[in-house]
Amino acid sequence: MKVIKELLRATLRVAVVGGMVANAPLFAATGPDDAMLRNDAKTTEDVLTYGMGYDQKRYSPLAKINRTTVSKLTPVWNLSLDHSANASVQPLVIDGMMYVTTHNATVAIDALTGRQKWKTPVNLPQDVYASLCCGAQSRGAAAYNGKLFRTTVDARVMALDIKTGKLLWETKLADYKEGYAFVLAPLVANGVVMVGNSGGEFGTRGFLEGLDPETGKSLWHVWTVPAPNEKHGDTWAEGVYLKGGAPTWVTGSYDPALDLVYWGTGNGGPWNANARGAGKDNLYSCSVLAIRPKTGELVWYYQFTPNDAYDYDGVNELVQSELKIDGQMRKVIMQANRNGYFYVIDRTNGQLLRANQFAKKLNWANGIDMKTGRPIESEMTKKVKSSLESDEFYEVWPGAYGAKNWAPMAFDPKRNLAYVNTVNMGMRFKTVKPEYRHGAWYLGIEMGGFPAPEDGKRGALRAIDPLTGKPKWSNELDTPYLSGVLATAGDLVFVGSMTGEFLAFDSDTGKKLWSFQTGSGITSLPITWERNGEQYVTVVSGSANLYQAIAADPNLANVPAGSSVWTFKLSK
């Protein structure tokens, strides 16, 4: 009987009990199917998707590591990735194997021992680094039906055999010499592999692509900057759409019940708003798009920052939940936008429900008009947009780093709190006439630095009420955290610091309960998972990012590069 039970456990899914899957069995070696992907947020022995679930809450029901036991959290293995570029990745855990990507390799690791099982290099042309906006990196992979999908910085999508790492197919989607790059983890939604481009600073035209997972053949292609003869093509100045930006370089979220993918778009190109058309909205830049994954059909959109002048990308993660708003339960997506406002949007129809300031300092707008959904621009912003060139420098808050950068927040549905790594820095600049040069930055502004606040607190970890934008608690920081956030039912919030510490905080108070020095800065996305009845936490260390290069932060002067994977569990 015991043998029969073990065989059943290895081949069948256990029913959902109390909102989570108890004792989830091992997957077949072919990897996850559609049902497994849909159930990822509720299972505990695996991490199958970017975001630890299609809803991207980055919340785990695991609670063996909790505010009482976390002091016993101890590393059980560490594996070098032989990599010194930025490690901004989220690992996947499937059938006892862990999969980690860097910009130049894909690695399979035994999740319990840390032993490397296979490593498949990504062969890159030497000149690819000349036109990368913000560093060489890979943010992760997607898995589906025995294949592992990843993108490359020279604008390819690759499918590997999940057992062996053998290359099965690759598809080139753009020319890296034009400034295109892919750094995101693909999203598999309703049987389609979806990817998006980076390169909004290089005079590129943003797009989303849907691929056949079996062959890599393109199923559909959607430009995020419409041509003049297309709908909303008149929201751009004549002749600029081919270099209009609106990149799609952070992975979207998916609602299988509605069959809608929510994907954010980035800044218009060039940054100089007047060059893209005075008073023109520049759709679909700085927006969220609701897309049918089978066809690429645009169902609805909402634009956060029309005619953006400050690099306020709308690409940050779009977290799904159900919230009671004005006495009614609503299906929502939430985004802590770079422009400093926390948005809550009805994900069925795109209706704006809330938009409140969460940035500590903000001067580009005076609020969001809830009737129109548009920002109420400040007098400074009106002046910035009034001419193509300016003689004076402006100081805008938040700056181009945003009030939150790309690294995702976590959402605790038990507390209805978002845990967000915020940034508090400005940007000094003046507008200049943009000049396009092939494969070069295309901004139309002259930088004058990134001022820090008077108190020196460049960032904070905050527990934010999504309906008000106000923090329940806030840990102010000299150096901002730029890692992803992980929340758990153990009343814990995990983050990584750019000075190397991996930390756990109390979900209710923000009190630091535990930390461990990993040896390099952390800009990756931590995960937690369970195996043989024990809970594990994994994070990738290895930081070499744009903030470190140009922020003049003295705390990072002696933080070395060098990427490795750390996995922890409770000591006996």
C-alpha positions in Angstrom: 0.0 0.0 0.0 2.8 2.4 0.8 4.4 1.9 -2.6 1.0 2.5 -4.3 0.6 5.7 -2.4 4.0 7.0 -3.4 3.4 6.2 -7.0 0.1 8.1 -6.9 1.8 11.0 -5.2 4.4 11.2 -8.0 1.8 11.3 -10.8 -1.3 13.0 -9.5 -2.2 16.5 -8.3 -3.5 16.7 -4.8 -6.8 18.6 -4.5 -6.8 22.2 -3.4 -7.5 22.4 0.4 -8.2 25.7 2.2 -6.8 27.8 -0.6 -3.5 25.9 -1.1 -2.3 22.6 -2.3 -1.1 20.4 0.5 1.7 17.9 -0.1 1.9 18.7 -3.8 3.5 15.8 -5.7 6.4 15.8 -8.0 5.9 16.8 -11.6 6.5 14.4 -14.5 9.9 15.1 -16.1 8.2 16.7 -19.1 7.6 19.9 -17.1 4.4 21.9 -16.4 1.3 22.0 -18.5 -1.4 24.7 -18.6 -3.2 23.4 -15.5 0.0 23.4 -13.5 0.9 26.9 -14.5 -2.6 28.2 -13.6 -2.2 26.5 -10.1 1.3 27.7 -9.5 0.4 30.3 -6.8 -1.3 27.6 -4.7 1.3 24.9 -4.9 4.3 24.8 -2.6 6.8 22.3 -4.0 7.4 24.3 -7.2 7.9 27.7 -8.6 6.7 27.5 -12.2 6.2 31.1 -13.2 7.7 34.5 -13.1 6.0 36.1 -10.1 5.3 32.8 -8.3 1.9 32.7 -9.9 0.2 34.2 -12.9 -1.2 36.9 -10.6 2.4 38.0 -9.6 1.6 38.5 -6.0 5.0 37.0 -5.0 3.3 35.6 -1.9 3.7 32.1 -0.6 1.3 30.2 1.7 4.3 28.5 3.3 4.7 29.3 7.0 7.3 26.9 8.6 9.8 29.8 8.3 8.1 32.5 10.3 8.7 35.4 12.6 9.4 32.9 15.4 11.7 30.5 13.6 13.5 32.7 11.0 16.4 33.2 13.4 17.4 29.6 12.6 17.5 30.2 8.9 20.8 28.9 7.6 22.4 28.5 4.2 22.4 24.9 2.9 24.2 25.4 -0.4 25.8 28.1 -2.6 26.6 27.7 -6.3 28.8 30.1 -8.3 27.3 31.1 -11.6 30.8 32.1 -13.0 29.3 35.4 -14.0 30.1 39.0 -13.1 27.4 41.0 -14.8 24.1 41.9 -13.1 22.1 39.0 -11.7 18.5 40.2 -11.7 17.0 36.8 -12.2 14.1 34.8 -10.6 14.8 31.1 -10.5 12.3 28.4 -11.3 11.9 25.2 -9.3 10.4 22.2 -11.2 10.5 18.5 -10.1 13.4 19.0 -7.7 15.4 21.0 -10.2 16.2 24.7 -10.2 16.7 26.7 -13.4 18.7 30.0 -13.4 19.5 32.2 -16.3 22.3 34.7 -16.7 22.8 36.8 -19.8 25.3 34.3 -21.2 24.1 30.9 -19.9 21.2 28.8 -18.6 21.9 26.5 -15.6 20.1 23.5 -14.2 20.8 22.8 -10.5 19.8 20.0 -8.1 17.6 22.1 -5.8 18.5 20.1 -2.7 22.2 19.8 -3.1 23.2 22.8 -5.2 25.0 20.7 -7.7 25.0 21.9 -11.3 23.4 19.3 -13.6 23.8 21.0 -17.0 24.8 24.4 -18.3 24.0 25.7 -21.8 25.9 28.8 -22.9 24.4 31.7 -24.9 26.8 32.6 -27.7 26.7 36.4 -28.1 28.4 38.7 -30.6 31.1 40.8 -29.0 29.6 44.1 -30.2 26.2 43.5 -28.6 27.3 45.3 -25.4 27.7 48.6 -27.3 23.9 49.2 -27.5 22.6 47.8 -24.2 20.7 50.4 -22.2 21.2 49.2 -18.7 23.6 46.3 -18.5 23.8 42.7 -19.6 21.3 40.6 -17.7 18.5 38.0 -17.9 15.5 38.1 -15.6 14.5 34.5 -15.9 12.9 31.7 -17.9 9.5 30.2 -18.5 8.7 26.5 -18.6 6.0 24.6 -20.5 5.6 21.0 -21.8 9.2 19.9 -21.4 10.8 23.1 -22.7 12.5 26.0 -21.0 12.2 29.3 -22.8 14.5 32.3 -22.4 15.4 35.5 -24.2 18.8 36.9 -25.1 20.3 40.4 -25.1 20.9 40.1 -28.9 17.1 39.9 -29.4 16.6 36.1 -29.7 14.1 33.7 -28.0 15.4 30.2 -27.3 13.8 26.9 -26.3 15.8 24.3 -24.4 15.0 20.7 -23.5 14.3 20.9 -19.8 16.0 17.6 -19.1 19.3 18.1 -21.0 19.6 21.8 -21.9 19.8 21.0 -25.6 18.8 23.8 -27.9 15.5 22.9 -29.6 14.8 26.1 -31.5 15.7 29.8 -31.5 14.0 32.7 -33.2 15.5 36.1 -33.9 13.0 38.9 -33.5 14.9 42.1 -34.0 18.4 43.5 -34.8 20.5 44.2 -31.7 22.5 46.7 -33.8 19.4 48.8 -34.0 19.3 49.0 -30.1 16.9 46.1 -29.5 17.5 43.7 -26.7 15.5 41.2 -24.6 16.2 40.8 -20.9 12.8 39.6 -19.6 11.5 36.2 -18.6 9.0 35.0 -21.2 5.3 34.5 -20.2 3.5 31.3 -21.4 -0.2 32.1 -21.5 -2.9 29.9 -23.0 -0.3 28.0 -24.9 1.5 31.0 -26.3 5.0 32.2 -25.5 4.9 35.9 -25.1 8.0 38.2 -25.1 8.8 41.9 -25.3 11.7 44.2 -26.2 14.0 46.5 -24.4 15.7 49.5 -26.1 13.4 52.4 -25.5 16.5 54.7 -25.3 17.9 53.8 -28.7 15.3 55.0 -31.2 13.5 51.6 -31.4 9.8 50.9 -31.9 8.3 48.8 -29.1 6.5 45.5 -29.6 5.0 42.3 -28.1 5.4 39.0 -29.9 3.5 35.7 -29.5 5.3 32.5 -30.4 4.4 28.9 -30.9 6.1 27.0 -28.1 6.7 23.9 -30.3 8.4 25.6 -33.2 9.3 29.2 -32.3 7.2 30.5 -35.2 5.6 33.9 -34.7 1.9 33.7 -34.2 1.3 37.5 -33.9 3.2 40.7 -33.6 1.8 43.9 -31.9 3.5 47.3 -32.2 3.2 49.5 -29.1 3.7 52.6 -31.3 1.0 52.8 -34.0 1.7 53.8 -37.5 0.1 57.1 -38.8 -2.6 55.1 -40.6 -3.5 53.0 -37.5 -5.7 53.8 -34.6 -4.1 56.4 -32.3 -1.4 57.0 -34.9 -2.3 60.7 -34.6 -1.1 60.8 -31.0 2.5 61.1 -32.3 4.2 63.9 -34.3 4.6 63.2 -38.0 7.5 60.9 -38.8 8.6 59.8 -35.3 6.7 56.5 -34.8 9.5 54.3 -36.1 11.7 55.5 -33.3 8.9 56.0 -30.7 10.1 53.7 -27.9 7.3 52.2 -25.7 9.4 49.1 -25.0 7.8 46.1 -23.2 10.8 44.8 -21.2 9.2 43.5 -18.0 7.0 40.3 -17.9 3.3 40.8 -17.9 0.7 39.0 -15.7 -2.1 36.7 -16.8 -5.7 36.1 -15.7 -6.8 32.7 -17.1 -10.4 33.2 -16.1 -10.7 36.4 -18.2 -8.0 35.1 -20.7 -6.3 38.5 -20.5 -2.6 39.3 -20.3 -1.7 42.6 -18.7 1.5 44.1 -20.0 3.2 47.4 -19.3 4.9 49.7 -21.8 7.8 52.1 -21.3 8.9 55.6 -22.1 8.4 57.2 -25.5 11.4 58.0 -27.6 13.2 60.3 -27.4 12.7 61.4 -23.7 12.2 65.0 -24.9 8.4 65.1 -24.9 8.1 68.0 -27.3 10.0 66.1 -30.0 7.2 63.5 -30.0 4.5 66.1 -30.5 3.5 69.0 -28.3 0.3 68.1 -26.5 0.1 64.6 -28.0 -0.4 61.6 -25.7 2.0 59.2 -27.6 -0.1 56.0 -27.2 0.7 53.3 -26.2 3.7 54.5 -24.3 3.7 54.5 -20.4 0.5 52.3 -20.5 -0.9 49.0 -19.5 -2.3 46.9 -22.3 -4.9 44.1 -21.9 -4.1 41.5 -24.6 -5.7 38.2 -25.8 -2.7 35.8 -25.7 -3.9 33.6 -28.6 -4.3 36.5 -31.0 -2.6 39.6 -29.7 -5.9 41.5 -29.8 -5.9 44.6 -27.7 -9.0 44.6 -25.5 -8.4 47.7 -23.4 -5.6 50.0 -22.4 -4.9 52.7 -19.8 -2.2 55.3 -20.1 -0.4 56.3 -16.8 1.7 59.2 -18.1 0.6 60.8 -21.4 3.4 62.5 -23.3 5.9 61.5 -20.6 8.9 63.8 -20.2 10.8 62.0 -17.5 11.3 58.4 -18.4 8.3 57.2 -16.3 8.1 53.7 -17.7 4.8 51.9 -17.1 6.5 48.5 -17.3 6.4 47.7 -13.5 4.7 44.5 -12.5 0.9 44.4 -12.7 -0.3 42.5 -9.6 -3.7 40.9 -9.5 -6.0 40.6 -6.6 -9.6 41.1 -5.5 -10.2 44.2 -3.3 -13.3 45.7 -1.8 -13.7 49.2 -3.2 -16.6 51.5 -2.4 -18.5 48.5 -0.9 -18.0 46.3 -4.0 -15.5 43.5 -4.6 -13.5 44.3 -7.7 -11.0 42.3 -9.8 -8.0 44.6 -10.0 -4.5 45.0 -11.1 -2.2 47.2 -9.1 1.0 49.0 -10.1 3.4 51.2 -8.1 4.3 53.3 -11.1 7.6 55.1 -11.6 5.8 58.4 -11.7 5.1 58.1 -8.0 1.4 57.1 -8.0 0.0 53.8 -6.9 -2.7 52.7 -9.4 -5.6 50.3 -8.8 -7.4 49.4 -12.0 -10.4 47.2 -12.8 -8.8 44.4 -14.8 -12.0 43.4 -16.5 -12.4 46.8 -18.3 -9.5 49.2 -17.5 -11.5 51.5 -15.3 -9.3 53.5 -12.9 -10.4 52.9 -9.3 -7.6 54.6 -7.3 -4.4 56.6 -8.0 -2.7 57.9 -4.9 0.8 59.3 -4.3 3.2 56.9 -2.7 6.4 58.7 -3.6 8.0 60.6 -0.7 8.7 63.6 -2.9 6.9 64.4 -6.2 6.7 67.7 -8.1 5.9 66.8 -11.7 2.1 66.6 -11.1 -0.5 67.8 -8.6 -2.5 64.6 -8.6 -4.5 62.3 -10.8 -7.9 63.5 -12.1 -10.1 60.5 -11.3 -12.8 61.5 -13.9 -10.4 61.5 -16.8 -7.7 59.3 -15.4 -5.1 61.8 -16.5 -2.4 63.5 -14.4 -2.8 67.1 -13.3 0.5 68.5 -14.6 2.4 70.9 -12.4 3.6 74.3 -13.7 7.1 72.9 -14.0 6.0 70.1 -16.3 4.0 72.5 -18.4 7.2 74.6 -18.8 9.3 71.6 -19.6 6.9 70.6 -22.4 6.6 74.1 -23.8 9.7 74.1 -26.0 12.0 71.7 -27.7 15.1 73.2 -26.1 15.6 74.9 -22.8 18.4 77.2 -21.4 17.8 76.2 -17.8 18.1 72.9 -15.9 15.0 71.5 -14.2 14.9 69.3 -11.1 12.1 66.7 -11.2 11.0 64.3 -8.5 11.0 61.4 -8.8 13.8 61.2 -11.3 14.4 58.6 -14.0 14.9 55.8 -11.5 11.3 56.4 -10.6 9.7 56.3 -7.2 10.0 52.5 -7.7 12.3 50.9 -10.2 11.5 47.6 -12.2 12.1 45.1 -9.3 8.7 43.8 -8.3 6.8 44.3 -5.1 4.9 41.6 -3.2 1.3 41.6 -2.2 -0.1 40.0 1.0 -3.8 39.1 0.4 -4.2 38.4 4.1 -3.3 41.9 5.1 -4.1 43.7 1.8 -0.7 45.3 1.9 1.8 45.8 -0.9 5.5 45.6 0.2 7.4 47.9 -2.1 11.1 48.9 -2.5 10.8 52.6 -3.2 13.4 55.1 -4.5 13.7 58.7 -3.4 15.9 60.6 -5.9 15.5 63.4 -8.3 16.9 64.2 -11.7 18.4 67.4 -13.1 18.2 67.9 -16.8 17.5 70.3 -19.6 15.9 69.6 -23.0 18.0 69.7 -26.1 17.2 69.0 -29.8 17.4 65.2 -30.2 19.7 63.8 -32.8 19.3 60.2 -33.8 22.5 58.1 -34.3 22.3 54.4 -35.2 22.7 52.2 -32.1 23.2 55.2 -29.7 21.3 56.8 -26.9 18.4 58.9 -28.2 17.2 61.1 -25.4 17.0 64.8 -26.4 18.0 65.9 -22.9 21.3 66.8 -21.2 21.7 65.2 -17.8 22.8 67.2 -14.7 22.9 64.5 -12.1 20.6 62.6 -9.7 20.2 64.6 -6.5 19.6 62.8 -3.2 17.2 64.1 -0.6 18.6 66.4 2.2 18.4 63.6 4.8 20.3 61.2 2.5 17.6 58.6 2.5 17.6 57.5 -1.1 14.9 54.8 -0.6 12.7 52.8 1.7 11.0 49.5 2.1 7.4 50.3 2.7 4.2 48.4 3.5 1.6 50.3 1.4 -2.2 50.3 1.5 -3.0 50.1 -2.2 -6.3 52.1 -1.7 -4.6 55.1 -0.1 -0.9 54.9 -1.2 0.0 55.5 2.5 2.5 53.3 4.3 1.6 51.2 7.4 5.3 51.2 8.1 8.4 52.4 6.3 12.1 51.5 6.8 14.1 54.5 5.4 17.4 53.6 3.7 20.6 55.5 2.7 20.9 53.1 -0.2 17.7 51.8 -1.7 16.9 48.2 -2.1 16.6 47.3 -5.7 15.7 43.6 -5.3 12.3 42.0 -5.7 10.2 41.4 -2.6 8.9 38.1 -1.3 6.0 37.9 1.3 4.9 34.7 3.0 2.2 33.4 5.3 4.9 33.1 7.9 4.4 36.9 8.5 7.7 37.6 6.8 8.9 39.9 4.0 12.2 39.0 2.3 14.4 41.5 0.4 18.0 41.8 -0.7 20.3 44.9 -0.4 22.8 46.2 -2.8 25.4 45.9 -0.1 24.9 42.2 0.0 22.6 41.4 2.9 19.6 39.1 2.4 17.1 40.2 5.0 13.7 39.2 6.6 11.3 41.7 8.1 8.2 41.3 10.2 5.2 41.8 7.9 3.2 43.8 10.5 5.9 46.1 11.9 8.8 46.2 9.5 11.2 45.1 12.3 14.3 43.4 10.9 14.4 39.8 12.2 17.2 38.2 10.3 20.0 38.9 7.8 22.8 37.1 6.0 25.7 38.6 4.0 25.9 37.0 0.5 29.1 38.6 -0.7 27.7 40.7 -3.5 24.8 43.1 -4.0 21.3 41.6 -4.6 19.0 42.8 -7.4 17.4 39.5 -8.0 13.9 38.1 -7.1 13.8 35.8 -4.1 11.6 32.7 -4.0 10.4 30.1 -1.4 9.5 26.5 -2.0 9.0 23.2 -0.2 10.5 19.8 -0.5 10.1 16.7 1.6 8.3 18.7 4.2 11.0 21.4 4.6 10.7 25.0 3.5 13.5 26.6 1.5 14.3 30.2 0.5 16.5 30.9 -2.6 18.1 34.2 -3.7 20.7 35.0 -6.4 23.4 37.4 -5.4 25.5 39.4 -7.8 25.0 43.1 -8.5 26.5 45.3 -11.2 23.7 47.7 -12.2 23.1 51.2 -13.6 22.4 52.6 -10.1 25.9 51.5 -8.9 27.5 53.0 -12.0 26.0 56.5 -11.9 24.4 57.2 -8.6 27.7 58.1 -6.7 26.4 56.1 -3.7 29.4 55.9 -1.3 28.0 52.7 0.4 28.6 50.7 -2.8 32.2 51.7 -3.5 33.6 48.4 -2.2 30.8 45.9 -3.1 32.3 43.3 -5.5 30.6 41.7 -8.5 30.2 38.0 -8.9 27.0 36.0 -9.1 26.0 32.9 -7.1 22.8 31.1 -5.9 22.1 30.9 -2.2 19.5 28.5 -0.7 18.5 28.5 3.0 16.4 26.4 5.3 15.9 26.1 9.1 18.7 24.5 11.0 17.7 21.5 13.2 
